[in-house]
């Protein structure tokens, strides 16, 4: 099992490395092979990870990764090492040059020891996201409280100007640029449907950053995030990424495969810190935790069922209440595995044609490679509750995949129940707000599942909170953010 697991992973890593860094010599292949055999211990990963996926696999890795050595922070050695000691091994580009993922400037490690002039220690995940700051000036080399602040798997040397421009912004794709040095780009773009400040690394490093973030939310899934982190992170142990963060990181991980640089860096950090980034050793673990393989059991050998399958992002689409004479559209993500023939999408039990879909013919190649967003439209003809079934089928599937469709129609003369008292965000210092609808009916309110009559920012932690109402005929909810 150990050798097969290594060879499977090595083959994937080497092919990706060839694609990314254009390695061409067979001699290099042999050298890498022996290096990995010596430095990537399969026995670091317990066999108990076999057969798991999703939250179970992520938590198994969390329990493994969190046990590591804290390395002194800065450029002065304590207990034989410090951040810059590790950088000399983990981020050495050759000829004593520093490998900087933030700029094209040339930096050299100074003779002896210490930091490279003009460079900073950069946290790829900003430490303000978990609220760390100097708290102990009595222990040389260890002034911070949290392990994450010292963790070399996401600390890198950075050009000082690029580091300053990056600030504590989340990752994203910049549209309007305010800083661009040819490698790092800072400016505004969209995250969670809103315009916000973002940091975008060069294409050749996007996968590197994605795998750092996947490592981070696994190792530190038990941390409580500050408001700045909620652009990408979620306050839970799984998936610990919100929809925006997960979609972005999965795309970057897939577009920019593991490079030899990352393999070497992982081995170097492991030699000091004692833990590894599993998403560099086994890139497919990402898919088993967050991606297209969460319905399969992870195996170090890479083996899993080759049975053709189709998965949908949800088994139910509920359009809620709409007015007669109107329509509503949404999308559902469909992903395939091992498909060789077209999948047909059809609507069943829909006599009046209230529901429609597009497309109805789904390419096997597209489903296997990227997945397809299927558009579903609810265009009711009559007042009342409507239900139907969206079915995905093909000759090679063992069984059809069914998705329940539901929606209700009220007369346009009827007033829709809506929350009228709340804004989308509040500061903790804001006053309590009485919960009200736009109609005078008996209503039950909850805030984060607890019965309430008011929304009280002072009683809530920073982050997103769910306000829900229920009447005798309807229900609805609203997400409200608390900022510090």
Number of C-alpha atoms within 10 A of each C-alpha: 10 12 12 13 16 22 16 15 20 18 12 17 21 20 16 18 20 17 15 15 12 10 15 10 9 9 9 10 14 11 11 17 17 11 13 17 15 10 16 18 14 16 8 12 16 11 13 9 18 14 14 19 24 22 18 14 21 27 20 18 19 20 12 17 20 15 12 15 14 18 23 24 23 19 19 17 18 14 8 10 17 23 25 26 21 22 24 23 19 27 23 19 14 10 8 15 16 23 23 19 21 25 21 13 12 10 18 19 18 13 9 5 13 17 21 22 12 12 19 20 21 21 21 23 22 21 18 17 19 19 15 16 13 9 10 12 10 8 9 12 20 21 18 18 14 17 15 23 23 24 23 28 24 21 20 23 26 24 23 17 15 23 20 12 17 25 15 20 21 24 26 25 19 20 16 13 14 12 15 15 13 11 18 22 26 26 21 19 20 15 20 13 8 10 12 16 24 24 23 24 24 14 13 17 21 24 25 23 22 24 25 22 24 23 24 21 22 28 24 19 23 15 16 16 20 19 20 20 22 21 20 22 24 21 19 15 17 19 19 24 24 17 15 16 22 19 14 17 24 18 14 19 22 17 13 20 26 28 23 19 16 21 21 20 23 22 24 22 21 21 15 21 19 15 21 24 26 20 20 25 23 19 19 21 23 25 20 22 26 20 16 22 21 19 14 16 19 23 19 23 16 16 12 12 10 9 11 16 20 23 19 19 13 12 13 15 18 13 19 14 19 20 18 19 14 12 16 16 13 14 15 16 14 20 21 25 20 16 21 15 15 17 23 16 20 17 21 16 12 15 9 11 14 18 26 17 17 14 15 15 12 23 18 19 16 14 23 20 13 14 21 19 18 18 15 20 17 23 20 23 15 15 15 13 13 20 16 18 19 22 16 23 19 20 11 15 16 11 12 16 18 19 19 16 21 18 21 20 22 17 14 13 8 9 11 16 20 15 18 11 13 17 12 10 15 19 14 18 13 11 12 15 14 12 20 19 16 12 13 8 12 9 17 15 22 18 21 14 11 10 13 17 15 16 21 17 23 16 10 17 16 21 21 20 19 14 23 21 22 15 13 9 8 13 16 15 15 17 16 19 22 20 18 15
